[in-house]
Structure formats: C-alpha cells, structure tokens
Amino acid sequence: MVAEIVALLMFVGPDIKEHRIQPSMSVCLKGKRHATRNISENVEFKCIKSKAQIETNIDGSKSIKALILE
C-alpha cells in the first residue's frame, strides 16, 4: 500500500539506518530535537513528508517498507 506519510529518518554517514512513521510534523520535530540532544555527533536526524510503501505488521502497527522520493 502506498501512502503519504511523515517520517523521522536517522542517518549514520550517508545511509538511512532507521525510519519511523510519525503522526504529524510537529511530533516528528519534537522527536528530532529529543534525539539530537542525546546522540553522538556523526548521527543526523531529518523529518520528511513523502510517499512510502507501507506494510501492516502482525500486531496491527504500520511500518515503512520503502520510501518513494520524488
């Protein structure tokens, strides 16, 4: 399933290491501020609004299968 989402991305160097779906941009930015204060300097966080392929997990939660960057 493809949907428009807000995601918090964690970069280590040039690679995306983790991505989480966020309910809104304000919640994403709050999470980014919190994570930036508590992490080393070679890790970078970004909030993006993009299309993504989403899959539903066994417990009913949704996760990002692939980002569609245009």
Summary of the structure (lengths in Angstrom):
residues: 70
radius of gyration: 12.4
end to end distance: 17.1
largest distance: 35.1
contacts: 169
relative contact order: 0.30
helix: 19%
strand: 57%
